[in-house]
Amino acid sequence: MSIYENQHPFYITTNEERQEIRRELGLKESTIEEDIDSIMEWFQKQPHLVGGGINREFVENMLIAAKGSMEKTKRRIDNLYKYRGMSSDILANREKILSESEDLWKFFVQMSIPRLYKGNRIGILKLIDSDPSQFSMEILFRNTFMLCDLRLRYDYFLSEIWIVDFKYSSLAHLLRINPLTMQRAALMFQEGLGIRVHSIHIVNATGAFQHIISFFKQFLTPKIFERLTVHSSIEELHKHIPKKYLPKDYGGDEPSMAEFKDKYEKEIRNTRSKQVLIEAAKMVSDESKRPDANINDEFLAGSFRKLDFD
């Protein structure tokens, strides 16, 4: 039985798409299963990791992100568990948060187009409240990592296409971002998840855009800016992404961002999603049990590392 028999409505992939992704990476199903077995066996022998638990879906997604490299997959799993443990506030209280009725996406919307586009997953991020006092990067990352955990369980894709809407972004929002929060997220994304970014599309850029980009340059390698395109109109965006893969807000055929937001608010609280997220919050390392334990001084000291996108 396929481990992907039960899919999540946020992230739909067909068997044909999964096979194509494997072919693209030069991976055979028999080899993947053997590699997963090997990584699971390795994981069980790591005293600092084993208590956090693991599942085959997670391992396969990490293996796909690492383009089939077992050593890179092991290293990223180790890093991800470590950095998640060092950012426990981002993972804390999921059961309580998901049991409350308050909007999780109060000041912003983030969603993924359910269908893959050429093997890539399209994600969209947009602030919906122009009041900077309502903005919290900690909440944004809290929600982002909940969705990441769902994706590690259910999604299957080659790389990311991001659309970022800057309509309500301002310098006042930027001033509310803690650089250490950005650093923690950078470590988890790059050294842990290892997500590959195909392209980034900016729409509705404001006067604050260049200041915001300058801030993020502290964390991103120059390579990422080579993949960033600023669009002067929605019609320009359509030259890169077909309308059928865009929400109505951007002249597309998919539901509106507001409809996606309502769907996410409900679906993330259902029993299956909630249970996956609560269990995923336990996937952290116990650094006191790490052989030759060495606290990540660079992480704790707050020095910035570049976020690379391979």
C-alpha positions as CSV (number, residue, x, y, z in Angstrom):
1,M,0.0,0.0,0.0
2,S,1.3,3.4,-0.9
3,I,2.3,5.6,2.0
4,Y,0.6,8.5,0.1
5,E,-2.8,6.8,-0.2
6,N,-4.2,9.4,2.2
7,Q,-3.5,12.8,0.9
8,H,-4.1,16.2,2.4
9,P,-6.5,18.7,0.7
10,F,-3.9,21.4,0.9
11,Y,-1.4,19.4,-1.1
12,I,-2.6,17.2,-3.9
13,T,-0.2,15.1,-6.0
14,T,-1.1,12.3,-8.5
15,N,0.8,9.0,-8.7
16,E,2.0,10.1,-12.2
17,E,3.4,13.4,-10.7
18,R,5.2,11.5,-8.0
19,Q,6.7,9.1,-10.5
20,E,7.8,12.0,-12.7
21,I,9.5,13.7,-9.7
22,R,11.4,10.5,-9.0
23,R,12.4,10.2,-12.6
24,E,13.5,13.8,-12.6
25,L,15.8,13.1,-9.7
26,G,17.0,9.7,-11.0
27,L,15.4,7.8,-8.2
28,K,13.8,4.3,-8.4
29,E,11.0,3.2,-6.1
30,S,12.9,0.1,-4.9
31,T,16.0,2.3,-4.2
32,I,13.9,4.9,-2.3
33,E,12.4,2.2,-0.1
34,E,15.8,0.8,0.7
35,D,17.2,4.3,1.4
36,I,14.2,5.1,3.7
37,D,14.9,1.8,5.6
38,S,18.5,2.7,6.0
39,I,17.8,6.2,7.3
40,M,15.2,4.9,9.7
41,E,17.7,2.4,11.0
42,W,20.3,5.1,11.3
43,F,17.8,7.4,13.2
44,Q,17.0,4.7,15.7
45,K,20.7,4.5,16.6
46,Q,21.0,8.2,17.4
47,P,20.5,8.7,21.2
48,H,19.8,12.4,20.8
49,L,17.2,11.9,18.1
50,V,15.3,8.7,18.7
51,G,13.1,10.1,21.4
52,G,11.7,12.6,18.9
53,G,10.1,10.0,16.7
54,I,10.1,9.8,12.9
55,N,7.9,8.5,10.1
56,R,8.5,7.2,6.6
57,E,6.6,10.0,4.9
58,F,8.9,12.6,6.5
59,V,12.0,10.7,5.6
60,E,11.0,10.4,1.9
61,N,10.2,14.1,1.6
62,M,13.6,14.9,3.2
63,L,15.2,12.5,0.7
64,I,13.5,14.1,-2.2
65,A,14.6,17.6,-1.0
66,A,18.1,16.3,-0.8
67,K,17.9,14.9,-4.4
68,G,18.3,11.4,-3.2
69,S,21.5,12.0,-1.2
70,M,21.3,9.8,1.9
71,E,24.2,11.6,3.7
72,K,22.6,15.0,3.1
73,T,19.3,13.7,4.3
74,K,20.8,12.4,7.5
75,R,22.6,15.7,8.1
76,R,19.5,17.8,7.5
77,I,17.3,15.6,9.7
78,D,19.9,16.0,12.5
79,N,20.0,19.8,12.0
80,L,16.3,20.1,11.7
81,Y,15.6,18.3,15.0
82,K,18.4,20.4,16.7
83,Y,17.2,23.8,15.5
84,R,13.6,22.9,16.2
85,G,14.6,22.1,19.7
86,M,16.4,25.5,20.0
87,S,13.2,27.2,18.7
88,S,10.7,25.4,21.0
89,D,8.6,28.6,21.3
90,I,7.6,28.3,17.7
91,L,6.4,24.7,18.2
92,A,4.9,25.2,21.7
93,N,1.2,24.8,22.7
94,R,0.0,23.5,19.4
95,E,-2.9,21.5,21.0
96,K,-4.1,24.7,22.8
97,I,-3.7,26.9,19.7
98,L,-5.5,24.5,17.4
99,S,-8.3,24.0,20.0
100,E,-9.1,27.7,20.2
101,S,-11.5,29.5,17.8
102,E,-9.3,32.6,17.3
103,D,-8.1,33.2,13.7
104,L,-4.6,31.8,13.2
105,W,-4.1,33.9,10.1
106,K,-5.4,37.1,11.6
107,F,-3.2,39.6,9.8
108,F,-2.0,37.6,6.8
109,V,-2.8,34.8,4.4
110,Q,-0.5,32.1,3.3
111,M,-1.6,29.2,1.1
112,S,-0.4,26.7,-1.5
113,I,-2.1,26.0,-4.8
114,P,-3.3,22.4,-4.3
115,R,-2.2,21.3,-7.8
116,L,1.5,21.1,-8.8
117,Y,2.8,23.2,-11.6
118,K,5.5,21.3,-13.5
119,G,6.3,19.5,-10.3
120,N,6.6,22.7,-8.3
121,R,4.4,23.8,-5.4
122,I,3.2,27.4,-5.7
123,G,2.8,29.3,-2.4
124,I,1.4,32.7,-1.8
125,L,2.0,35.1,1.1
126,K,0.1,38.3,1.6
127,L,-0.5,40.7,4.6
128,I,-4.1,41.6,4.8
129,D,-3.9,44.1,7.7
130,S,-2.0,47.3,7.1
131,D,-1.7,48.0,10.8
132,P,1.9,47.2,11.9
133,S,0.8,46.7,15.5
134,Q,-1.1,43.6,14.4
135,F,2.0,42.1,12.7
136,S,4.1,39.4,14.4
137,M,6.9,37.6,12.6
138,E,6.8,35.0,15.4
139,I,3.2,34.1,14.6
140,L,4.0,34.1,10.9
141,F,6.8,31.6,11.4
142,R,4.7,29.6,13.9
143,N,2.0,29.1,11.2
144,T,4.6,28.5,8.5
145,F,6.2,25.7,10.4
146,M,2.8,24.1,11.1
147,L,2.2,24.0,7.4
148,C,5.8,22.7,6.8
149,D,5.0,19.8,9.2
150,L,1.9,19.0,7.2
151,R,3.9,19.2,4.0
152,L,6.6,16.9,5.3
153,R,3.8,14.3,6.0
154,Y,1.7,14.7,2.9
155,D,3.3,16.9,0.1
156,Y,5.5,15.8,-2.7
157,F,7.2,18.3,-5.0
158,L,10.5,19.3,-6.7
159,S,10.8,22.9,-5.6
160,E,8.9,26.0,-4.5
161,I,7.5,28.9,-6.5
162,W,6.7,31.8,-4.1
163,I,4.4,34.7,-4.8
164,V,4.8,37.5,-2.2
165,D,2.2,40.4,-2.2
166,F,3.7,43.6,-0.7
167,K,0.6,45.7,-0.9
168,Y,0.3,46.3,2.8
169,S,4.0,46.1,3.7
170,S,5.7,49.1,5.2
171,L,8.8,50.1,7.1
172,A,6.9,50.0,10.3
173,H,6.3,46.3,9.7
174,L,10.0,45.8,9.0
175,L,10.9,47.4,12.3
176,R,8.9,44.8,14.2
177,I,11.0,41.9,12.9
178,N,13.6,40.5,15.4
179,P,16.7,39.6,13.4
180,L,17.3,36.6,15.7
181,T,13.9,35.3,14.8
182,M,14.9,35.6,11.1
183,Q,18.1,33.8,11.9
184,R,16.4,30.9,13.6
185,A,14.0,30.5,10.6
186,A,17.0,30.7,8.2
187,L,18.8,27.9,10.0
188,M,15.7,25.6,10.0
189,F,14.8,26.3,6.4
190,Q,18.3,26.0,4.9
191,E,20.2,23.6,7.1
192,G,17.2,21.6,8.2
193,L,14.5,21.5,5.6
194,G,16.7,22.3,2.6
195,I,13.8,23.5,0.6
196,R,14.7,24.3,-3.0
197,V,13.3,27.6,-4.4
198,H,12.6,27.7,-8.2
199,S,11.5,31.4,-8.3
200,I,10.1,34.2,-6.3
201,H,7.5,36.7,-7.7
202,I,6.9,40.0,-6.1
203,V,3.6,41.8,-6.8
204,N,2.3,45.2,-5.5
205,A,5.8,46.3,-4.4
206,T,5.6,49.4,-2.2
207,G,8.1,52.2,-1.5
208,A,9.4,50.0,1.5
209,F,10.2,47.1,-0.8
210,Q,13.9,47.9,-1.3
211,H,14.4,48.5,2.4
212,I,12.8,45.1,3.2
213,I,15.0,43.4,0.5
214,S,18.1,45.1,2.0
215,F,17.2,43.6,5.4
216,F,16.7,40.1,4.0
217,K,20.1,40.3,2.3
218,Q,21.6,39.7,5.7
219,F,20.2,36.2,5.5
220,L,20.0,35.3,1.8
221,T,22.8,34.5,-0.7
222,P,23.0,36.5,-3.9
223,K,21.7,33.5,-5.7
224,I,18.2,34.0,-4.3
225,F,18.0,37.5,-5.8
226,E,18.8,36.1,-9.2
227,R,15.5,34.2,-8.9
228,L,13.4,37.1,-7.8
229,T,11.2,39.0,-10.2
230,V,9.3,42.2,-9.4
231,H,6.1,42.5,-11.5
232,S,4.7,45.9,-12.4
233,S,1.3,44.3,-13.1
234,I,-0.7,41.1,-12.6
235,E,-0.6,40.6,-16.4
236,E,3.2,40.3,-16.1
237,L,2.8,37.6,-13.5
238,H,0.6,35.6,-15.9
239,K,3.6,35.4,-18.3
240,H,5.3,33.2,-15.7
241,I,2.4,31.4,-14.1
242,P,-0.7,30.3,-15.9
243,K,-4.0,31.7,-14.6
244,K,-5.3,28.3,-13.8
245,Y,-2.7,28.1,-11.0
246,L,-3.6,31.5,-9.4
247,P,-6.3,32.6,-7.1
248,K,-9.1,34.9,-8.3
249,D,-7.3,37.9,-6.6
250,Y,-4.6,37.6,-9.2
251,G,-6.8,37.0,-12.2
252,G,-6.7,33.3,-11.8
253,D,-9.2,30.4,-11.8
254,E,-8.5,29.1,-8.3
255,P,-10.7,30.2,-5.3
256,S,-10.0,33.6,-3.8
257,M,-7.4,34.2,-1.1
258,A,-10.3,34.8,1.4
259,E,-11.7,31.4,0.5
260,F,-8.4,29.7,0.9
261,K,-8.0,31.4,4.3
262,D,-11.4,30.1,5.5
263,K,-10.4,26.6,4.3
264,Y,-7.1,26.7,6.0
265,E,-8.6,27.9,9.3
266,K,-11.0,25.0,9.3
267,E,-8.9,22.2,7.9
268,I,-5.9,22.7,10.1
269,R,-8.1,22.2,13.1
270,N,-9.6,18.9,12.0
271,T,-8.7,15.8,13.9
272,R,-6.2,14.4,11.4
273,S,-4.3,17.6,10.8
274,K,-4.3,18.5,14.5
275,Q,-3.0,15.1,15.5
276,V,-0.2,15.2,12.9
277,L,0.9,18.7,14.1
278,I,0.8,17.8,17.8
279,E,3.0,14.7,17.1
280,A,5.3,16.7,14.8
281,A,6.0,19.2,17.7
282,K,7.8,16.3,19.5
283,M,10.3,15.9,16.6
284,V,13.1,17.7,18.4
285,S,16.5,16.5,19.6
286,D,17.7,16.0,23.1
287,E,21.1,17.7,22.9
288,S,22.1,16.4,26.3
289,K,22.2,12.9,24.8
290,R,24.1,13.9,21.6
291,P,27.5,12.1,21.4
292,D,30.2,14.8,21.9
293,A,27.5,17.3,22.4
294,N,28.4,20.8,21.3
295,I,26.0,23.6,21.7
296,N,25.6,25.6,18.5
297,D,27.4,28.8,19.7
298,E,26.8,30.5,16.4
299,F,23.1,29.9,16.7
300,L,22.9,31.1,20.3
301,A,25.2,34.1,19.8
302,G,23.1,35.4,17.0
303,S,25.6,35.7,14.2
304,F,23.9,35.6,10.8
305,R,24.4,32.8,8.3
306,K,23.4,33.0,4.7
307,L,20.3,31.2,3.6
308,D,21.1,29.3,0.5
309,F,18.7,28.0,-2.1
310,D,20.1,25.1,-4.2
